[in-house]
Amino acid sequence: MSGQNGRSLSARRYSGENCPLRPLHLADTLGLSLVHTNKTIRKLIDRKPIFWRDGGCEVVDKG
């Protein structure tokens, strides 16, 4: 279900943007190894600018 601005209601509830992708897709797109990508994702999760879930990640809007 989408809100008025096209974002999903869940994205609006968490004040972020949903990114439906897997670590392998991200690694391939960026031209990085899957190992390096997973380590970087883990660092970002620990610092809390993103949340990783089964369906992909959510980038938290700090603005």
HELIX and SHEET records of a PDB file:
HELIX    1   1 LEU A    9  TYR A   14  1                                   6    
HELIX    2   2 PRO A   23  LEU A   30  1                                   8    
HELIX    3   3 LEU A   34  ARG A   47  1                                  14    
SHEET    1   A 3 GLY A  16  CYS A  19  0                                        
SHEET    2   A 3 GLY A  56  VAL A  60 -1                                        
SHEET    3   A 3 ILE A  50  ARG A  53 -1                                        
END                                                                             
